[in-house]
Amino acid sequence: MKTTFMTAADTARPIRLNENIRQWAWDSLHGKYGDEAMANFSVSVDNVAGFETLSETKKYDIAIRRIAEEAPLRICKEELVSGAATLGEAIHHVVPADYKGKGICSSVSHLTIAYERVLKYGLKDYEERIRKQLENREIQGRNREFLESLQNVVESIKIWHSRYLEAVRKVKPEIYTNLMQVPLAPARNFHEAVQAVWFIFSFVRLCGNWPGIGRIDALLGDYLKKDLESGALTLDRAREILASLFIKGCEWIQSDTPAGSGDAQHYQNIVLAGIDEDGKEITNEVTYLVLDIVEELGISDFPITVRLSSGTPEKLLRRVAEVMKHGGGVVAVYNEEVILKAMTDYGYSLKEARNFANDGCWEVQVPGKTNFSYHPFDSLRILHKEVLKDNTNSSFESFEELYQAYLLALREQTGRILEYEQQKFDNRNAPVSEWRWKESLPCSVVSLFEEDCIGRAASYYEGGAIYNVRSPHIGGAPDTVNSLYAIKKMVFEDKIVTLEELLACLRSNWENREALRLIAKNRYTYYGNDNDEVDELMARLVNDFAAICKELDGRCHINFPAGASTFGRQIEWREGRSATAFGAKKGEILSSNSSATPGTDNEGATALIKSYCKSDLSRMTTGCALDLKILPQVLRGEDGVEGLMGLMRGFLALGGFFMQIDTMDAATLLEAQKNPEKYKTLSVRISGWNARFVTLNEEWQNMIIERTSQGAI
């Protein structure tokens, strides 16, 4: 079979890998291994005597050991690294072990685990560190039970490792040789390093977790450089080895995924390029191999973000643009300099900040050291429900009075988020220094690879991580700003309508007021069109929200930095939203992340970038995303590559934070709706993750089609 991978570009995807590897990728992308996993759903612990009487940690330990002992092994004919997450229940974000038909516990996501120590010292180092901690007889109770649970994880990995060693000994001698070394001992070359990263990654997610990989070129670059210089490896062979990791990373794709928000969102992030902790640019051959692989195979299951700056090599900028042209939103970009400012202004050391990655989407964190979660909320609903009181409160004498009332409601919402997080601590009547994390779900598999859970003898969920970040995320800010701006202009400046009359229009969903609605919709230039007046209002809101988060930060053992996102929640939020002052009717799907409200951006991609960048985005410490959708015909030929490079340069120069660009025309998406069997690998960027279009339900598909039809150009 001749494999052809879908593209939105005017040229075919390049071919660099041999046809056997391409066919393997095709099979994986079409669900062969995901279907196998669903057929082997979980392991059972029904035969464990007294299971119900055990502590939750002991139950977890038994489950992890049973998974290591019994999970089916998978060895593909073409693979060059081994290990596989073969239990389908893990795809549902739970530990894939059942007792009497019920799951043991849920699992962990939104993190990037640490691989550096495994590569440098091997798993035996972890074993020794745990042993030394257990020698401390002052560590007792739950802390000691946790350390013993970590020992169980190490032993379980060793069991799983020995099973794979035996399975590959005759059929895959090269992999057998590598596994004789890693991950128990340090990696000595590129192939061993890729095998070590993959083996740890695949075991962690075999146990139900969704970890990221992070800065893969920083992890592997020196190994490849050494092998290339010595002649031990060719670049083509290195590409095949690394492609094996990417293809195996598609093993949770099913041939018939239930429709929802998409099947490619397991947070297995990749972050490329940028500087290291000493300020040295790390872009290397691994950086370009990753781009080669996703360009050729169209694999979208690893959300890839490239760290760009004023010092980014021109060659890298061009390669990013060339990959973007093929569509699917596979590659997004960070503005490294803005993010470093955001993190150091917040209080991270420069050394830690320089190593930033993300949580699997785009929210910034220090990889391998951060317990992260975010709290998105609908800022537009706050305006209508809490300030305008379901559009009945017309008591405001000025726009400034209205805005200050909105800030008060915003502060109350942010305070509720903090209070929710504070509930996770015991001893809250004592001084904050004496607060203690409450007992939480066991998560020893993740905790083993998160600094400094071993040193603190505490799990990832109970304060073991070095940074414990809980980030409030303002959602729908463009919609809120457009609403405030419309009220400011129509009511307080142009006096077209009174506030009472305008709110009556919103309560009735603009019924019998179509002429006035069209004035609201068309007379004013809203956010996303390089209009200073409305963009300054957005900048003001961003600054004020960040200040609220800063005021509430430091009140317990968590970090509380600001961020902005929707992550597709505009679909679920629409039912709680009323009609808007800028002419949208109830039930319309509005803005994503920090992008323009659909139908209001009329001046193209450059104007949208300018509007977005007028805010001080360094105040949004964990992230603030701009989504761009560009029609494929705009990106044809060399002009298309140069155009994308120009957009990225402008994004950097103007002070952007994170930008994800997708290219796909509405006609192709409509065709995919009608004939999904022909478009199994068609990928679209959603909001920090990619998904195969045919795995989205009709609501999600229509949202993508609607925003694509706007054609930001």
Secondary structure in CASP SS format (residue, H / E / C, confidence):
PFRMAT SS
TARGET T0000
AUTHOR 0000-0000-0000
METHOD secondary structure of the structure
MODEL  1
M C 1.00
K C 1.00
T C 1.00
T C 1.00
F C 1.00
M C 1.00
T C 1.00
A C 1.00
A C 1.00
D C 1.00
T C 1.00
A C 1.00
R C 1.00
P C 1.00
I C 1.00
R C 1.00
L C 1.00
N C 1.00
E H 1.00
N H 1.00
I H 1.00
R H 1.00
Q H 1.00
W H 1.00
A H 1.00
W H 1.00
D H 1.00
S H 1.00
L H 1.00
H C 1.00
G C 1.00
K H 1.00
Y H 1.00
G H 1.00
D H 1.00
E H 1.00
A H 1.00
M H 1.00
A H 1.00
N C 1.00
F C 1.00
S C 1.00
V E 1.00
S E 1.00
V C 1.00
D C 1.00
N C 1.00
V C 1.00
A C 1.00
G C 1.00
F H 1.00
E H 1.00
T H 1.00
L C 1.00
S C 1.00
E H 1.00
T H 1.00
K H 1.00
K H 1.00
Y H 1.00
D H 1.00
I H 1.00
A H 1.00
I H 1.00
R H 1.00
R H 1.00
I H 1.00
A H 1.00
E H 1.00
E H 1.00
A C 1.00
P C 1.00
L C 1.00
R C 1.00
I C 1.00
C C 1.00
K C 1.00
E C 1.00
E C 1.00
L C 1.00
V C 1.00
S C 1.00
G C 1.00
A C 1.00
A C 1.00
T C 1.00
L C 1.00
G H 1.00
E H 1.00
A H 1.00
I H 1.00
H H 1.00
H C 1.00
V E 1.00
V C 1.00
P C 1.00
A E 1.00
D E 1.00
Y E 1.00
K C 1.00
G C 1.00
K E 1.00
G E 1.00
I C 1.00
C C 1.00
S E 1.00
S C 1.00
V C 1.00
S C 1.00
H C 1.00
L E 1.00
T E 1.00
I C 1.00
A C 1.00
Y C 1.00
E H 1.00
R H 1.00
V H 1.00
L H 1.00
K H 1.00
Y H 1.00
G C 1.00
L H 1.00
K H 1.00
D H 1.00
Y H 1.00
E H 1.00
E H 1.00
R H 1.00
I H 1.00
R H 1.00
K H 1.00
Q H 1.00
L H 1.00
E C 1.00
N C 1.00
R C 1.00
E C 1.00
I C 1.00
Q C 1.00
G H 1.00
R H 1.00
N H 1.00
R H 1.00
E H 1.00
F H 1.00
L H 1.00
E H 1.00
S H 1.00
L H 1.00
Q H 1.00
N H 1.00
V H 1.00
V H 1.00
E H 1.00
S H 1.00
I H 1.00
K H 1.00
I H 1.00
W H 1.00
H H 1.00
S H 1.00
R H 1.00
Y H 1.00
L H 1.00
E H 1.00
A H 1.00
V H 1.00
R C 1.00
K C 1.00
V C 1.00
K C 1.00
P H 1.00
E H 1.00
I H 1.00
Y H 1.00
T H 1.00
N H 1.00
L H 1.00
M C 1.00
Q C 1.00
V C 1.00
P C 1.00
L C 1.00
A C 1.00
P C 1.00
A C 1.00
R C 1.00
N C 1.00
F H 1.00
H H 1.00
E H 1.00
A H 1.00
V H 1.00
Q H 1.00
A H 1.00
V H 1.00
W H 1.00
F H 1.00
I H 1.00
F H 1.00
S H 1.00
F H 1.00
V H 1.00
R H 1.00
L H 1.00
C C 1.00
G C 1.00
N C 1.00
W C 1.00
P E 1.00
G E 1.00
I C 1.00
G E 1.00
R C 1.00
I H 1.00
D H 1.00
A H 1.00
L H 1.00
L H 1.00
G H 1.00
D H 1.00
Y H 1.00
L H 1.00
K H 1.00
K H 1.00
D H 1.00
L H 1.00
E H 1.00
S H 1.00
G C 1.00
A C 1.00
L C 1.00
T C 1.00
L H 1.00
D H 1.00
R H 1.00
A H 1.00
R H 1.00
E H 1.00
I H 1.00
L H 1.00
A H 1.00
S H 1.00
L H 1.00
F H 1.00
I H 1.00
K H 1.00
G C 1.00
C C 1.00
E C 1.00
W C 1.00
I C 1.00
Q C 1.00
S C 1.00
D C 1.00
T C 1.00
P C 1.00
A C 1.00
G E 1.00
S E 1.00
G C 1.00
D C 1.00
A C 1.00
Q C 1.00
H C 1.00
Y C 1.00
Q C 1.00
N C 1.00
I E 1.00
V E 1.00
L E 1.00
A C 1.00
G C 1.00
I E 1.00
D C 1.00
E C 1.00
D C 1.00
G C 1.00
K C 1.00
E E 1.00
I C 1.00
T C 1.00
N C 1.00
E H 1.00
V H 1.00
T H 1.00
Y H 1.00
L H 1.00
V H 1.00
L H 1.00
D H 1.00
I H 1.00
V H 1.00
E H 1.00
E H 1.00
L H 1.00
G C 1.00
I C 1.00
S C 1.00
D C 1.00
F C 1.00
P C 1.00
I E 1.00
T E 1.00
V E 1.00
R E 1.00
L E 1.00
S C 1.00
S C 1.00
G C 1.00
T C 1.00
P C 1.00
E H 1.00
K H 1.00
L H 1.00
L H 1.00
R H 1.00
R H 1.00
V H 1.00
A H 1.00
E H 1.00
V H 1.00
M H 1.00
K C 1.00
H C 1.00
G C 1.00
G C 1.00
G C 1.00
V C 1.00
V E 1.00
A E 1.00
V E 1.00
Y E 1.00
N E 1.00
E H 1.00
E H 1.00
V H 1.00
I H 1.00
L H 1.00
K H 1.00
A H 1.00
M H 1.00
T H 1.00
D H 1.00
Y H 1.00
G C 1.00
Y C 1.00
S C 1.00
L H 1.00
K H 1.00
E H 1.00
A H 1.00
R C 1.00
N C 1.00
F C 1.00
A E 1.00
N E 1.00
D C 1.00
G C 1.00
C C 1.00
W C 1.00
E C 1.00
V E 1.00
Q E 1.00
V C 1.00
P C 1.00
G C 1.00
K C 1.00
T E 1.00
N E 1.00
F E 1.00
S E 1.00
Y E 1.00
H E 1.00
P E 1.00
F E 1.00
D E 1.00
S H 1.00
L H 1.00
R H 1.00
I H 1.00
L H 1.00
H H 1.00
K H 1.00
E H 1.00
V H 1.00
L C 1.00
K C 1.00
D C 1.00
N C 1.00
T C 1.00
N C 1.00
S C 1.00
S C 1.00
F C 1.00
E C 1.00
S C 1.00
F H 1.00
E H 1.00
E H 1.00
L H 1.00
Y H 1.00
Q H 1.00
A H 1.00
Y H 1.00
L H 1.00
L H 1.00
A H 1.00
L H 1.00
R H 1.00
E H 1.00
Q H 1.00
T H 1.00
G H 1.00
R H 1.00
I H 1.00
L H 1.00
E H 1.00
Y H 1.00
E H 1.00
Q H 1.00
Q C 1.00
K C 1.00
F E 1.00
D E 1.00
N C 1.00
R C 1.00
N C 1.00
A C 1.00
P C 1.00
V H 1.00
S H 1.00
E H 1.00
W C 1.00
R E 1.00
W E 1.00
K C 1.00
E C 1.00
S C 1.00
L C 1.00
P C 1.00
C C 1.00
S H 1.00
V H 1.00
V H 1.00
S H 1.00
L H 1.00
F C 1.00
E C 1.00
E C 1.00
D C 1.00
C H 1.00
I H 1.00
G H 1.00
R H 1.00
A C 1.00
A C 1.00
S C 1.00
Y H 1.00
Y H 1.00
E H 1.00
G C 1.00
G C 1.00
A C 1.00
I C 1.00
Y E 1.00
N E 1.00
V E 1.00
R E 1.00
S E 1.00
P E 1.00
H E 1.00
I E 1.00
G E 1.00
G C 1.00
A H 1.00
P H 1.00
D H 1.00
T H 1.00
V H 1.00
N H 1.00
S H 1.00
L H 1.00
Y H 1.00
A H 1.00
I H 1.00
K H 1.00
K H 1.00
M H 1.00
V H 1.00
F H 1.00
E H 1.00
D C 1.00
K C 1.00
I C 1.00
V C 1.00
T C 1.00
L H 1.00
E H 1.00
E H 1.00
L H 1.00
L H 1.00
A H 1.00
C H 1.00
L H 1.00
R H 1.00
S C 1.00
N C 1.00
W C 1.00
E C 1.00
N C 1.00
R C 1.00
E H 1.00
A H 1.00
L H 1.00
R H 1.00
L H 1.00
I H 1.00
A H 1.00
K H 1.00
N H 1.00
R C 1.00
Y C 1.00
T C 1.00
Y C 1.00
Y C 1.00
G C 1.00
N C 1.00
D C 1.00
N C 1.00
D H 1.00
E H 1.00
V H 1.00
D H 1.00
E H 1.00
L H 1.00
M H 1.00
A H 1.00
R H 1.00
L H 1.00
V H 1.00
N H 1.00
D H 1.00
F H 1.00
A H 1.00
A H 1.00
I H 1.00
C H 1.00
K H 1.00
E H 1.00
L H 1.00
D C 1.00
G C 1.00
R C 1.00
C C 1.00
H C 1.00
I C 1.00
N E 1.00
F C 1.00
P C 1.00
A C 1.00
G E 1.00
A E 1.00
S C 1.00
T C 1.00
F C 1.00
G C 1.00
R C 1.00
Q H 1.00
I H 1.00
E H 1.00
W H 1.00
R H 1.00
E H 1.00
G H 1.00
R C 1.00
S C 1.00
A C 1.00
T C 1.00
A C 1.00
F C 1.00
G C 1.00
A C 1.00
K C 1.00
K C 1.00
G C 1.00
E C 1.00
I C 1.00
L C 1.00
S C 1.00
S C 1.00
N C 1.00
S C 1.00
S C 1.00
A C 1.00
T C 1.00
P C 1.00
G C 1.00
T C 1.00
D C 1.00
N C 1.00
E C 1.00
G C 1.00
A H 1.00
T H 1.00
A H 1.00
L H 1.00
I H 1.00
K H 1.00
S H 1.00
Y H 1.00
C H 1.00
K C 1.00
S C 1.00
D C 1.00
L H 1.00
S H 1.00
R H 1.00
M C 1.00
T C 1.00
T C 1.00
G C 1.00
C E 1.00
A E 1.00
L E 1.00
D E 1.00
L E 1.00
K E 1.00
I C 1.00
L C 1.00
P H 1.00
Q H 1.00
V H 1.00
L H 1.00
R C 1.00
G H 1.00
E H 1.00
D H 1.00
G H 1.00
V H 1.00
E H 1.00
G H 1.00
L H 1.00
M H 1.00
G H 1.00
L H 1.00
M H 1.00
R H 1.00
G H 1.00
F H 1.00
L H 1.00
A H 1.00
L H 1.00
G C 1.00
G C 1.00
F C 1.00
F E 1.00
M E 1.00
Q E 1.00
I E 1.00
D E 1.00
T C 1.00
M C 1.00
D C 1.00
A H 1.00
A H 1.00
T H 1.00
L H 1.00
L H 1.00
E H 1.00
A H 1.00
Q H 1.00
K H 1.00
N C 1.00
P H 1.00
E H 1.00
K H 1.00
Y C 1.00
K C 1.00
T C 1.00
L C 1.00
S E 1.00
V E 1.00
R E 1.00
I C 1.00
S C 1.00
G C 1.00
W C 1.00
N E 1.00
A E 1.00
R E 1.00
F H 1.00
V H 1.00
T H 1.00
L E 1.00
N C 1.00
E H 1.00
E H 1.00
W H 1.00
Q H 1.00
N H 1.00
M H 1.00
I H 1.00
I H 1.00
E H 1.00
R H 1.00
T H 1.00
S H 1.00
Q C 1.00
G C 1.00
A C 1.00
I C 1.00
END
